[in-house]
Amino acid sequence: MINKKKLKNDYTKFEQKLSLRIFLIAIGTGIGISVIISLITGKFGNAVVAFLQRNYFLDYEDAITIYQYTLRNNKVLIIALVGIIGFWVMMRVFISFMTRYFDEISQGLDDLMDKADKDIILSPEMSFLQVRLNECKYILKQREQDAKLAEQRKNDLVVYLAHDIKTPLTSVIGYLSLLEEAPDMPAKQKAKYVKITLDKANRLEKLINEFFEITRYNLQNIVLEKEDIDLYYMLIQLTDEFYPLLEPYGKKAVIYAEENIVLYGDSEKLARVFNNILKNAITYSLDNTVIHITAKLQEDRIIITFQNSGKTIPKEKLNSIFEKFFRLDDARVTNTGGAGLGLAIAKEIVTLHGGSIYAESENGTTTFTVTLPVNK
């Protein structure tokens, strides 16, 4: 796993090589200027005078005058011109040295997008950048794998749902056909068929709603509209709404929370978070058990937990339950399986509020914990 803690880059090798290049440029420029000065003022001057006397048949005084006015009196200008030219040449060498690193970085970026498993290799002095590029390559590859896995789960789910829709639909059509063909059917038998038809129609509606849930998740752009929320009252409303799902199985939802806890957030979105978590707890809890809901204020955050008794969630699945389209069981053979989006959506909403959500499961007890900031 990548350590997400930001590390300070180690530029030591790069700085050493860069400093060495700058030092060599400075030394080279200094040597060049020194050579020019010595040429103008030393034996080079005598050589110039002798050259003028020999080739242009000048006497010594005329030759020295020409030398004086053309070279010696313009010594500063000549030195400056030579220095500028020398510095320009050195800088060209330095720039070509730097562009080699740019070429390396460009190649590294190309390798970053390459799907091959090979690591990105740069010069030793660019090791700090090499580490970052390889981290990015790993993260991009991991995200690509996660996206492919989520897409595969979604596709499998759509296939499963499409297959499952046929079963209740066939039953609905079948029982309605029987009722139509036998209008004088005994009342008891008719009531039985009507009940079965209604149950299958409700199942069909649930499956269709799951299709819409998948579409909504892919298209949604969650925008928060925050306000002060009476958390205790929200939890009371939540448990009242789920009473019809709890009572037939002898289950109860008990709230342990102070009545004066105020939460700042999007009430509709957070209600959906708690709804999804409680629905999950009801689905996977044992009959005749209590679901414990707690809310407490701890320094600058509010902690809400949902605890239920049931089958222990395996650790490898516990790490995946907040991924979209992930389900604990095979929904094709149960009436409890959903589209596998409830907890994924809950995590996204909680994250947008600046909070966190995680799950723990051991010894038949599963706990979902939501942490949200208090301050606006």
PLY file of the C-alpha trace (Angstrom):
ply
format ascii 1.0
element vertex 376
property float x
property float y
property float z
element edge 375
property int vertex1
property int vertex2
end_header
0.00 0.00 0.00
1.07 3.59 -0.69
1.79 5.74 2.32
-0.47 8.73 1.75
1.41 10.89 4.25
3.17 13.62 2.28
6.93 13.08 2.36
9.54 15.77 1.80
11.38 15.31 -1.49
15.10 14.58 -1.27
16.77 16.91 -3.77
20.30 16.28 -2.45
21.71 14.43 -5.48
20.04 16.78 -7.93
21.29 19.87 -6.06
24.83 18.48 -5.94
24.97 17.82 -9.67
23.34 21.17 -10.49
25.77 23.01 -8.19
28.71 21.23 -9.83
27.55 22.32 -13.28
27.11 25.95 -12.19
30.55 25.89 -10.54
32.17 24.57 -13.72
30.44 27.27 -15.78
31.69 29.98 -13.42
35.23 28.57 -13.47
35.19 28.27 -17.26
33.97 31.85 -17.71
36.58 33.16 -15.26
39.38 31.28 -17.01
38.27 32.58 -20.38
38.28 36.20 -19.21
41.67 35.75 -17.56
43.10 34.35 -20.78
41.75 37.31 -22.78
43.24 39.82 -20.33
46.64 38.13 -20.43
46.55 38.04 -24.21
45.75 41.72 -24.51
48.19 42.98 -21.89
51.04 40.47 -22.03
53.23 38.95 -24.72
50.27 38.93 -27.05
50.61 42.73 -27.36
54.24 42.46 -28.44
53.26 39.77 -30.94
50.58 42.04 -32.45
53.06 44.95 -32.80
55.62 42.66 -34.40
52.98 41.29 -36.78
52.01 44.80 -37.92
55.65 45.79 -38.47
56.45 42.63 -40.40
53.38 42.42 -42.64
52.46 46.08 -43.14
55.99 47.57 -43.06
55.17 49.94 -40.20
57.67 51.41 -37.83
57.46 50.57 -34.16
55.70 53.80 -33.13
52.93 53.38 -35.73
52.42 49.71 -34.90
52.21 50.42 -31.16
49.73 53.25 -31.83
47.45 50.98 -33.86
47.66 48.32 -31.17
46.94 50.90 -28.49
43.83 52.32 -30.19
42.36 49.08 -31.52
42.99 46.62 -28.70
44.37 48.05 -25.51
42.07 51.07 -25.30
39.05 48.75 -25.98
40.19 46.16 -23.50
37.05 46.44 -21.33
34.75 46.16 -24.34
36.64 43.16 -25.72
36.66 41.43 -22.35
32.92 42.10 -21.91
32.14 40.82 -25.41
34.24 37.69 -24.95
32.72 37.17 -21.50
29.18 37.44 -22.90
29.94 35.02 -25.72
31.67 32.63 -23.33
28.81 32.83 -20.85
26.28 32.24 -23.65
28.17 29.13 -24.76
28.34 27.85 -21.18
24.64 28.50 -20.64
23.81 26.60 -23.83
25.75 23.67 -22.45
23.92 24.02 -19.10
20.49 24.26 -20.78
21.20 21.16 -22.85
22.12 19.45 -19.58
18.77 20.50 -18.05
16.69 19.56 -21.10
18.00 16.03 -20.74
16.12 15.86 -17.45
13.00 17.24 -19.11
13.27 14.49 -21.70
13.54 11.96 -18.88
10.48 13.40 -17.15
8.56 13.38 -20.44
9.48 9.74 -20.98
8.52 9.02 -17.39
5.07 10.55 -17.97
4.67 8.39 -21.07
5.62 5.34 -19.01
3.12 6.48 -16.37
0.28 6.00 -18.84
1.75 2.75 -20.10
-0.21 -0.26 -18.87
2.93 -2.39 -18.63
4.02 -3.49 -15.16
7.59 -2.21 -15.54
8.72 0.50 -13.13
9.69 3.99 -14.26
13.48 4.47 -14.18
15.11 7.94 -14.05
18.63 9.20 -13.36
19.88 8.64 -9.78
19.68 12.38 -9.05
15.97 12.30 -10.05
15.15 9.46 -7.67
12.69 11.62 -5.70
10.60 12.11 -8.85
11.01 8.48 -9.84
9.41 7.43 -6.54
6.46 9.79 -7.05
5.87 8.69 -10.64
5.90 5.03 -9.65
3.45 5.78 -6.82
1.15 7.52 -9.31
1.48 4.57 -11.69
0.48 2.19 -8.92
-2.50 4.34 -7.89
-3.73 4.72 -11.47
-3.43 0.99 -12.01
-5.28 0.27 -8.77
-8.06 2.70 -9.67
-8.36 1.17 -13.12
-8.70 -2.28 -11.57
-11.28 -0.99 -9.08
-13.26 0.65 -11.88
-13.19 -2.55 -13.94
-14.28 -4.58 -10.91
-17.13 -2.17 -10.15
-18.20 -2.20 -13.79
-18.13 -6.00 -13.81
-20.17 -6.11 -10.61
-22.68 -3.71 -12.09
-22.96 -5.73 -15.29
-23.38 -8.96 -13.34
-26.00 -7.31 -11.17
-27.96 -6.07 -14.17
-27.90 -9.57 -15.65
-29.03 -11.06 -12.34
-31.83 -8.53 -11.92
-32.97 -8.96 -15.50
-33.12 -12.71 -14.92
-34.91 -12.32 -11.59
-37.55 -9.98 -13.01
-38.82 -12.78 -15.22
-39.71 -15.02 -12.27
-42.12 -12.72 -10.35
-43.48 -11.33 -13.62
-44.30 -14.84 -14.83
-46.01 -15.60 -11.50
-48.05 -12.38 -11.61
-49.22 -13.09 -15.13
-49.97 -16.73 -14.27
-52.08 -16.06 -11.17
-53.93 -13.17 -12.80
-54.73 -15.45 -15.73
-56.16 -18.04 -13.33
-58.29 -15.40 -11.63
-59.57 -14.22 -15.01
-60.33 -17.72 -16.27
-62.18 -18.74 -13.09
-64.37 -15.81 -11.96
-66.37 -18.17 -9.72
-63.27 -19.36 -7.88
-63.83 -19.97 -4.14
-63.16 -16.85 -2.07
-60.48 -18.55 0.04
-58.54 -19.72 -3.01
-58.99 -16.34 -4.71
-57.62 -14.54 -1.62
-54.64 -16.88 -1.65
-53.89 -16.15 -5.32
-54.34 -12.41 -4.79
-51.89 -12.46 -1.89
-49.31 -14.41 -3.89
-49.77 -12.05 -6.82
-49.32 -9.01 -4.59
-46.17 -10.47 -3.03
-44.70 -11.15 -6.47
-45.70 -7.68 -7.69
-43.97 -6.11 -4.67
-40.86 -8.14 -5.41
-41.03 -7.03 -9.03
-41.30 -3.39 -7.92
-38.26 -3.81 -5.70
-36.19 -5.20 -8.57
-37.23 -2.38 -10.87
-36.35 0.16 -8.18
-32.89 -1.38 -8.00
-32.45 -0.71 -11.72
-33.31 2.93 -11.09
-30.91 2.99 -8.13
-28.05 1.88 -10.37
-28.87 4.58 -12.93
-29.24 7.27 -10.26
-25.88 6.42 -8.74
-24.10 6.71 -12.07
-25.73 10.04 -12.92
-25.98 11.74 -9.56
-24.00 14.79 -8.54
-24.49 15.08 -4.80
-24.89 18.68 -3.63
-25.20 19.34 0.12
-27.74 21.78 1.57
-26.64 22.06 5.18
-28.65 23.15 8.19
-28.90 22.46 11.92
-30.39 18.99 12.55
-31.98 17.59 15.71
-30.13 14.27 15.59
-32.20 12.57 18.31
-35.46 13.43 16.58
-34.08 12.20 13.24
-33.17 8.82 14.77
-36.61 8.55 16.41
-38.28 9.15 13.05
-35.99 6.62 11.44
-36.83 3.80 13.86
-40.56 4.57 13.61
-40.42 4.25 9.82
-38.76 0.84 10.07
-41.17 -0.55 12.67
-43.12 -2.58 10.03
-39.86 -4.34 9.08
-38.80 -4.93 12.69
-42.02 -6.09 14.38
-42.85 -9.23 12.33
-39.46 -10.75 13.25
-39.45 -9.71 16.89
-36.66 -7.23 16.28
-36.29 -3.89 18.05
-34.26 -0.74 17.48
-33.26 1.02 20.69
-31.73 4.52 20.71
-29.13 5.64 23.25
-28.54 9.34 22.70
-28.87 12.72 24.37
-31.82 14.74 23.17
-29.89 17.98 22.71
-27.33 16.85 20.10
-27.39 19.20 17.11
-25.76 18.10 13.87
-24.90 20.48 11.05
-25.40 18.87 7.67
-27.80 17.98 4.88
-30.78 16.42 6.68
-32.10 14.59 3.62
-28.74 13.10 2.69
-27.81 12.10 6.25
-31.25 10.55 6.72
-30.43 8.42 3.71
-27.13 7.41 5.30
-28.78 6.27 8.54
-31.62 4.68 6.57
-29.21 2.58 4.53
-27.21 1.49 7.57
-30.29 0.59 9.63
-31.85 -1.25 6.69
-28.63 -3.26 6.37
-28.66 -4.01 10.11
-32.28 -5.20 9.97
-31.61 -7.36 6.92
-28.67 -9.22 8.44
-29.66 -9.34 12.12
-31.11 -12.40 13.81
-34.79 -12.62 14.72
-35.80 -11.48 18.21
-32.67 -9.36 18.67
-32.10 -5.70 19.46
-30.38 -3.23 17.16
-28.54 -0.70 19.32
-28.27 2.86 17.96
-26.02 5.25 19.91
-25.09 8.87 19.36
-22.64 10.81 21.49
-20.75 14.06 21.37
-16.99 13.66 21.65
-14.97 16.90 21.58
-15.47 18.37 18.11
-17.25 15.42 16.53
-20.41 13.34 16.79
-20.17 9.56 16.75
-23.19 7.49 15.71
-23.10 3.67 15.85
-25.49 0.95 14.69
-24.88 -2.45 16.30
-26.71 -5.67 15.47
-26.38 -9.37 16.24
-26.07 -11.77 13.34
-23.62 -13.60 11.18
-20.05 -12.31 11.45
-18.92 -10.59 8.28
-15.64 -12.10 7.01
-12.70 -9.71 7.16
-12.07 -9.87 3.40
-15.68 -8.84 2.75
-15.68 -6.27 5.56
-13.11 -4.25 3.61
-15.31 -4.24 0.51
-18.83 -3.55 1.80
-18.54 0.18 1.07
-17.67 -0.45 -2.58
-20.44 0.14 -5.08
-22.32 -2.93 -6.35
-20.86 -5.12 -3.60
-23.29 -7.42 -1.78
-22.71 -9.84 1.05
-25.01 -12.52 -0.31
-26.32 -13.69 -3.65
-29.42 -11.58 -4.18
-30.68 -13.90 -6.87
-31.74 -16.45 -4.30
-32.80 -14.12 -1.48
-35.33 -11.38 -1.01
-32.93 -9.27 1.03
-30.27 -8.46 -1.51
-30.20 -4.95 -2.90
-28.28 -3.30 -5.69
-25.19 -3.10 -3.50
-25.25 0.72 -3.52
-26.67 1.62 -0.11
-23.41 1.60 1.85
-21.40 3.01 -1.06
-23.76 5.99 -1.23
-23.67 6.33 2.57
-19.87 6.52 2.50
-19.91 9.15 -0.24
-22.36 11.35 1.65
-20.45 11.03 4.93
-17.18 11.86 3.16
-18.74 14.97 1.62
-19.67 16.07 5.15
-16.03 15.77 6.19
-16.68 12.62 8.23
-15.80 8.95 8.10
-17.60 5.61 8.18
-16.32 2.12 8.90
-17.56 -1.30 10.00
-16.40 -3.91 12.51
-17.65 -7.47 12.88
-16.63 -10.15 15.33
-18.25 -12.84 17.49
-21.62 -12.39 15.80
-21.78 -8.63 16.43
-21.52 -6.10 13.61
-21.07 -2.39 14.27
-21.22 0.48 11.80
-19.67 3.73 13.05
-20.28 7.14 11.50
-18.17 10.10 12.63
-19.24 13.62 11.67
-17.76 17.02 12.56
-19.73 19.28 14.90
-18.55 22.67 13.70
-19.92 24.46 10.68
0 1
1 2
2 3
3 4
4 5
5 6
6 7
7 8
8 9
9 10
10 11
11 12
12 13
13 14
14 15
15 16
16 17
17 18
18 19
19 20
20 21
21 22
22 23
23 24
24 25
25 26
26 27
27 28
28 29
29 30
30 31
31 32
32 33
33 34
34 35
35 36
36 37
37 38
38 39
39 40
40 41
41 42
42 43
43 44
44 45
45 46
46 47
47 48
48 49
49 50
50 51
51 52
52 53
53 54
54 55
55 56
56 57
57 58
58 59
59 60
60 61
61 62
62 63
63 64
64 65
65 66
66 67
67 68
68 69
69 70
70 71
71 72
72 73
73 74
74 75
75 76
76 77
77 78
78 79
79 80
80 81
81 82
82 83
83 84
84 85
85 86
86 87
87 88
88 89
89 90
90 91
91 92
92 93
93 94
94 95
95 96
96 97
97 98
98 99
99 100
100 101
101 102
102 103
103 104
104 105
105 106
106 107
107 108
108 109
109 110
110 111
111 112
112 113
113 114
114 115
115 116
116 117
117 118
118 119
119 120
120 121
121 122
122 123
123 124
124 125
125 126
126 127
127 128
128 129
129 130
130 131
131 132
132 133
133 134
134 135
135 136
136 137
137 138
138 139
139 140
140 141
141 142
142 143
143 144
144 145
145 146
146 147
147 148
148 149
149 150
150 151
151 152
152 153
153 154
154 155
155 156
156 157
157 158
158 159
159 160
160 161
161 162
162 163
163 164
164 165
165 166
166 167
167 168
168 169
169 170
170 171
171 172
172 173
173 174
174 175
175 176
176 177
177 178
178 179
179 180
180 181
181 182
182 183
183 184
184 185
185 186
186 187
187 188
188 189
189 190
190 191
191 192
192 193
193 194
194 195
195 196
196 197
197 198
198 199
199 200
200 201
201 202
202 203
203 204
204 205
205 206
206 207
207 208
208 209
209 210
210 211
211 212
212 213
213 214
214 215
215 216
216 217
217 218
218 219
219 220
220 221
221 222
222 223
223 224
224 225
225 226
226 227
227 228
228 229
229 230
230 231
231 232
232 233
233 234
234 235
235 236
236 237
237 238
238 239
239 240
240 241
241 242
242 243
243 244
244 245
245 246
246 247
247 248
248 249
249 250
250 251
251 252
252 253
253 254
254 255
255 256
256 257
257 258
258 259
259 260
260 261
261 262
262 263
263 264
264 265
265 266
266 267
267 268
268 269
269 270
270 271
271 272
272 273
273 274
274 275
275 276
276 277
277 278
278 279
279 280
280 281
281 282
282 283
283 284
284 285
285 286
286 287
287 288
288 289
289 290
290 291
291 292
292 293
293 294
294 295
295 296
296 297
297 298
298 299
299 300
300 301
301 302
302 303
303 304
304 305
305 306
306 307
307 308
308 309
309 310
310 311
311 312
312 313
313 314
314 315
315 316
316 317
317 318
318 319
319 320
320 321
321 322
322 323
323 324
324 325
325 326
326 327
327 328
328 329
329 330
330 331
331 332
332 333
333 334
334 335
335 336
336 337
337 338
338 339
339 340
340 341
341 342
342 343
343 344
344 345
345 346
346 347
347 348
348 349
349 350
350 351
351 352
352 353
353 354
354 355
355 356
356 357
357 358
358 359
359 360
360 361
361 362
362 363
363 364
364 365
365 366
366 367
367 368
368 369
369 370
370 371
371 372
372 373
373 374
374 375
